[in-house]
Amino acid sequence: MTEEPSERLIEQRIRNRIYEILEILADCDAGVDLVGIKGYFDLFEDFVHRPAIEAGTSALSRDERVIVLEIAEFLEAACETNADFTKAEFIESDWPGKIAPTARNARELFLHRGLFSEKVEEVEPGQPAVMPAAR
């Protein structure tokens, strides 16, 4: 029987998924081609609007949270411009080109700290929350 992951471990995994989505957003038009128009908006939305992120209690640092929410605002503005974009219309609108630089900055910010473990709770990437007992 497998153990359910802790809330902290889930938050670490979500931060890692957000990083992966930043990779897609940073790829500009190629990112839209990779996941399609729905994926481009929905992937990010699925992970960002969580109570822990909005409350500032997730595995995101304060600066990471700020830039991730900034990207969410970009995506919301793009969607408000035309909620029924086709992939071609969205690329032609240059929204991916407007979003990509901020996504690249966010990606660098995430990599500055590194990615979290998917299996062990960590205070910071590479720093386990509980040190194993010495033998």
JODAFEN-V604861 format. One record per residue. N is the residue number from 1. SS is DSSP state (@ for helix, = for strand, . for the rest). Layout:
N,SS
N,SS
This chain:
1,.
2,.
3,.
4,.
5,.
6,.
7,@
8,@
9,@
10,@
11,@
12,@
13,@
14,@
15,@
16,@
17,@
18,@
19,@
20,@
21,@
22,@
23,@
24,@
25,@
26,@
27,.
28,.
29,@
30,@
31,@
32,@
33,@
34,@
35,@
36,@
37,@
38,@
39,@
40,@
41,@
42,@
43,@
44,@
45,@
46,@
47,@
48,@
49,.
50,.
51,@
52,@
53,@
54,@
55,@
56,.
57,.
58,.
59,.
60,.
61,.
62,@
63,@
64,@
65,@
66,@
67,@
68,@
69,@
70,@
71,@
72,@
73,@
74,@
75,@
76,@
77,@
78,@
79,@
80,@
81,@
82,.
83,.
84,.
85,.
86,.
87,@
88,@
89,@
90,@
91,@
92,@
93,.
94,.
95,@
96,@
97,@
98,@
99,@
100,@
101,@
102,@
103,@
104,@
105,@
106,@
107,@
108,@
109,@
110,@
111,@
112,@
113,@
114,.
115,.
116,.
117,.
118,.
119,.
120,.
121,.
122,=
123,=
124,=
125,.
126,.
127,=
128,=
129,.
130,.
131,.
132,.
133,.
134,.
135,.
